[in-house]
């Protein structure tokens, strides 16, 4: 085995292929490089392509378009309490992990919601007086109320414990 390990493997391959006339399996064996890599380098050498230049187009292409990422961020910014990775992934056709990655790379964090303000004594007293008044009048004022919209209530959204918060926001 050749002992000088400080030399770049591409230089060693170039010298051994061009000057020594070694074949790909022999170079692969001596330098512990995959034979496919050595053959690729040899093909480029034969075609006159510089093997030291890294070509463009390397790496995996992004599978999620930037417009979809922007929409996910926009939805989370406008509705932080209702934006879970599960809902975002269903709405935009991405995986949970992708939705999570998009938000975290933009600086969003999934953290606890701050505690709500507690009622002071005057507010508590006013609520008690209202309830006592309703009991005294046997809830007659409720008959005067008109409900114009049918609204659903989801108890899981009534008291959120965590939400997505944007960068530098509480």
NORZIUR-V17725 format. One record per helix or strand. SS is the DSSP state (a for helix, b for strand). FROM is the first residue (numbers start at 1). LEN is the number of residues. If there is no record, write none. Layout:
BEGIN
{{SS	FROM	LEN} {SS	FROM	LEN}}
END
This chain:
BEGIN
{{a	9	12} {a	24	8} {a	35	13} {a	66	13} {a	85	8} {a	96	10} {b	109	4} {a	121	16} {a	140	5} {a	155	3} {b	162	4}}
END
